[in-house]
Amino acid sequence: MSQRSNELTLSDNLASAPIGTHNPPPLTPDLLDQDRPIAAQATQAVLNQSEFEIDWSLYFNDDALDSFTRDGFVVLDALFSNTALLALQAESGFVNYRDAKLAEGVRQPDIRGDRIRWIGDNFFAGFYYLQSIEALALWLNRTLFAGIRHSEAHYACYPPGFGYQWHTDNPNGRDERVVSAVFYLNDDWRQTDGGELAIVDNHGNEHKIIPKANRLVVFDSNLQHQVEIAHRQRYSIATWLRRDDPVRLVA
């Protein structure tokens, strides 16, 4: 098959094949070295920033702000356009994931079993996602005086049988992270698939949130939370809004 045929087929797939039950992207895309550049070109070709633009005053309205300040978290559904969601789903399938480590720099899969890749300007869909998150940071600064100075995010994939035990996003007394958020990428997620985000609110009550596609969970970075064991491959974007100076990440 010619390279042009491959491009057309892959472009069609990127536009029409989200991460569902029957077509999850591979966890280790080492066999996709030839397809990955084509995937990037195809993703770039169908994207523009407007697909990711969100009026945060509509999503984070007075009710949502009250819930966030009262309980410490809020769940926002149907966030992005279908094109933006499909692009993020497709890009997550062509990421060269690396083993995640704990704050101490060690790999302990019995505590944290995800594989990750930090998002920089070398990711098309992910970079547009970060621009939308920066707009959220500006809105939270304006409405809650949050003091956010920059944002960061990484793609994350949990293989079946893995999760992330109870923790906060400011370990060891650190306080650089103000707000955390997780955006979910899997279509057709069922309760039997596991992988819920368990979170303890400001009142000590535990909530379990299903990781369904196009859902963003925004929460105080100091809240205790964990990822329940996933029973199928689970894709998401972990996100943090921070009060310290930005650091250049190596892709």
Secondary structure, DSSP 8 states (H G I E B T S, - for coil): --HHHHHHHHHHHHHH--S-SS----SSGGGGTTHHHHHHHHHHHT--GGGG---HHHHT-HHHHHHHHHHSEEEE-S-S-HHHHHHHHHHHTT---EE---TTS---TTTB--EEEE--TT-HHHHHHHHHHHHHHHHHHHHH-----EEEEEEEEE-TT--EEEE-SSGGG---EEEEEEEE--TT--GGGB--EEEE-TTS-EEEE---TT-EEEEETTS-EEE--BSS-EEEEEEEEESS-------
